[in-house]
Amino acid sequence: MERKRVGFLKFCLFAAIFTIVARLFYIQIIQHDFYVAKASDEHVHENVIEAVRGKIYAMDGNEIVPIVLNETVYTVIFDPMIVNEEKSKEIFEKYAKDNLVAEWDDVFADKNRRYYVVAKGVKYEDAKKIVDELIEENVVGITFDKKTKRVYPEGQMASGLLGFVNEDGDGQYGVEGSFDKELSGIDGSLKAVRDVNGVVLSIGDENIETPAVDGEDVVLTIDRNIQTKVEKILNDYIEKTPATNASAIVMDPRTGEVLAMANVPTYDPAKYSEVEDARLFKNYVVDEPYEAASVCKTFTFTTAIDLGVMNANTTYYNEGSMMVDGLTFQNAYQGLRGTITMQQAFDYSLNTGSATALKLISGGEFNEVGRARLYDHLIKFGLGQATNIELYEEPGFIPKPNEYDWTMNFTYANMTFGQGMNLTMVQIASAVSGIINNGEYYQPTILAGKMQNGKFIKNEREKNTKQIVSVSTSEQMREMLWGTRSSKRNNGVDKPGYFIGGKTGTGQVVQADGSYSEASGEGEMIGSYIGFGGRDGELPEYFIMTKLWGKGQYLGGGEANQAFDDISNYLIDYLKIRPKV
């Protein structure tokens, strides 16, 4: 009996040893990779190394200055299991009260939690004070995660152009959105073995660091002085006219470079979350197509001159109105009845004049041939399509010659004075800049280049130009635009020795039911002005387009014209353009 008992115990012992050995074999051999990976998960931690977002620069005359920077801030994380609740609350209420993103009761509600974000955007100087006091009070279990925050030292300047960076670090709207990939860079990572206290061990093959690639520093063609002045002028006109909004673009027609792109009212990009009206985020220069009214007569007259069917002295009989396809439109100005020149029609912005230009393009009567010719020129001018400027933009719309029914002649007659097609300001500015620049169109750009290691690297883009009209046509249109501006309505405004031309546009707004707003009372109106300037006898050195809109009283191109006057006179002085003696 005793022998059987001993034998049974031996069997049990060997069985236990066999089970242990088998288990060890299974763990160490069969599931080796599984447990190595599990151990690695416990001790190897991977932290993201944030790439530094690229800065944004602008021009200050011939100097390059930063207008968007980064500031080091900290996100604070608590380990509620070990943090001293009373002391930590006291310290953070003292130095970072405005940065708290959590309720204290929620932070310490569950003492088994090991991770809770308590504050964000804590500045370096405040973080240092907090750390010093935490050490003094022997408070542990608090981690400071280094971040960067976007800083806009110019405040609200160019906010509609620049956009902002949201809480997740993503660029939104404007330059921040369009250049987000270039500005963001590529985050790196640090994969390291840590001990039970989270301290990085210097040994171990698992320690791998992938450096972050910082974002690129972008230099804009915008001149901060011109931008600031244009915004101030537009704000002045919002204060003294019925306009509630205003936009403007200033370009160098010889290069396509945008010197200012302004929208007012503005907002502070650093406080984007406080903006209640999302329309403030829009850049109306590039992403708001509209019926630009009589400034579009410039394109109709240019087309007729370029096709050789008219010039400034061509005459027609003005009856004050015109019937097309059984439908009638009339001139806003009812004077100058009888035989007049196309220059006079342009000066007084007569709708019958631009419609007559279309008749001449058509061979004497409104027809499909004329519609096709006008359409082809509008497309050649880059209208109703993306300009490929380095910003998000809307293409707009131009109806094709046979897009609708029997009223197409009436539709195109209306298009000659800017109704029935939607264009953006940047399209109009680029097109007119090309027309007045000896017919040479430059693709608009806001990118001057990039900063690399403290040096400016100019953007060497291909010469993206095209000849949109002949040199002769360009010369004639410059003279017509000069003649319109030099009429008695603008005497004394422009400085002597300069060649300045321009054209107004007063437009009603298409309402929800398809009708146009009233031109007085509560009707919403849009006033536009296009114009150029430079030394007399030379090609224009700047182009300006202004747009003001609002409702409540009559608002037209006159106010936009006056805003142009102020900007033009400023540019002559700022750009140091010498007058012709």
Residue, then its C-alpha position, 0 to 999 in steps of 0.5 A: m500500500e505504501r509502495k502504491r502511494v509512493g508510486f502515485l506521488k512520483f507520477c503526480l510529481f512527474a506529471a506536474i514537472f511535465t506540465i510545467v516544462a510543456r507550459l514553459f516550452y509553449i510560452q518560450i518557444i511556441q508563443h515567443d513572439f506573442y509575449v515579446a510583443k506584449a512585453s514591448d507594448e508594456h515597456v516600449h512607448e512611442n511619442v509623436i515629435e511634432a513638426v514645427r509649422g512653417k512661418i508666413y512672411a510678407m513684403d515690407g517694401n524691399e524687406i521680408v518680414p514675418i506676419v505669422l509666427n509660432e509660440t511654444v505652449y503646453t498641454v497639461i496632463f494629470d495622473p489623478m491617482i497620484v496628484n495631490e488634489e488640493k495643492s495642484k488645484e491651488i497652483f493651476e488656479k493661480y497661474a493658468k486659470d484661463n487655460l483650464v479645459a476641465e472641471w476639477d470635480d471631473v478630473f478627480a472623480d475617478k482616482n483610478r484614472r491615470y490620464y486627464v487633460v486639464a489645461k491647454g495653451v499654457k504659455y512658457e512663462d506660466a508653465k515655468k512658474i507652475v513647475d517651480e511651485l510644483i517642485e516646491e510643494n512636492v506635487v508629482g503626477i503632472t506632465f507638460d506636453k510641449k506644443t506650438k500655437r499660431v501667433y498673428p502679430e499683425g492682429q486682424m490684418a489680412s485675416g481673410l487672406l491668411g485664414f487660421v489654424n484650428e485646435d487640431g493644428d489644421g490650416q483653415y481657409g486662406v493661406e493657412g488652408s491652401f498651403d497646409k501641407e507645405l506649412s505643416g511638415i511631417d511629424g516624427s516619432l520617438k520609440a523608446v524603452r522605459d522602466v516602470n516609472g516611465v524613465v527612458l532607458s539608454i539601452g535597447d534595440e527598440n529605441i528608434e527616433t524618426p526626426a520631424v520634418d518642419g514645415e516650410d516658411v512661405v513668403l507672400t507677394i503681399d506688401r504689409n504696408i499696402q495691405t494695411k492701408v487698403e484695409k484702413i481705406l475700406n473701413d473708412y468707407i464702411e463707416k461713411t457709406p451704406a456699405t456693410n462689406a468691402s473688398a479690394i485687390v491690388m496687383d502688379p499687371r506686369t507680373g501678376e503679383v498680388l500686392a494686397m488682397a483685403n476684405v473688411p470687416t476682419y477678425d483676429p485669426a488667433k481668436y477664430s473661435e470667438v467669431e460668430d458670423a462664419r462669413l468673416f472667414k470668406n475671402y470675397v476676392v477669390d471665392e465669391p463670384y458675382e455679377a460685376a455690372s458695368v465694369c464688364k463693359t471693358f471686356t465687350f469693348t475690348t473684344a469689339i476692338d480686338l476683332g477690328v469692328m469698332n474703335a472709340n470714335t465709332t458712332y451709333y444712335n442712342e435711343g435710351s433703351m433697346m429691344v432684343d428677343g422681344l425684351t427691353f433693357q434701358n440705360a441708367y443714364q437717360g441723357l445723350r440721346g441721338t448719335i454718339t461715339m462709343q467713347q461717350a457710351f463708355d464714359y456714361s456707361l450706357n447699356t445700349g453702347s455695350a449691346t451695340a458693340l455686340k451687334l458689331i461683333s455679330g456683323g450688324e445683328f444679334n446672332e449666334v456668331g457674335r455670341a460665340r465670338l464674345y464667349d471665346h474672348l471672355i474665356k481667353f481673358g480667363l473669366g468664368q474659370a479658375t485662375n490657378i492662384e494659390l488659394y481656394e477659388e470658385p470658378g464662376f459661370i459664363p453661359k455658353p452661346n447656345e446654353y438656353d432657349w430663344t432668349m440667348n441674344f437677350t442673355y448675351a446683350n445683358m452680359t455685355f454690361g455684366q448681368g447674367m454671368n458670375l465672375t470673381m474679383v481675381q478673375i476680373a483683376s487678372a483679365v483687365s491687368g492683361i488687357i492694359n499690359n500690352g495684351e500680356y496676361y500673367q497668372p495671378t500669384i500670392l507666392a513670392g517664394k520661401m525662406q530656407n536657412g534664413k535666406f529668401i528663395k524666389n519662386e521660379r515659376e514658369k512664365n505663365t503668360k499668354q497674349i489675350v489681345s493685340v498690342s494695338t487693342s491694349e493701347q486703345m483700351r488704355e486710352m478709353l479707360w483713361g478717357t472715361r476717368s478723365s471726364k469732368r466727373n473726375n477732374g482734380v482727383d488724380k495727380p498731374g503727370y500720371f496716366i490713370g484710367g478706370k471704370t465703374g460698375t453699379g450692380q443690383v443683387v439677384q434675389a431668391d426669386g430670380s428678380y433683381s433688388e431695388a436700386s434704392g430703399e432696402g435693395e441690396m447694391i454692389g459698387s465696383y471699380i476697376g482702374f490702373g495707374g502709372r507714369d504717363g507714357e509708360l505701361p501701368e505699374y499697378f491695378i486696383m479693383t474695389k468692391l463695396w456692398g450693402k443695403g438701406q440706401y443707394l450704393g453704387g460704383g461712385e463709392a467704389n470709385q472714391a475708394f480707388d482714388d484714395i488707394s491710387n494716390y497712396l500707391i503713387d507715393y508709396l511706390k515712389i512713381r515719378p511723374k512725367v514732367 
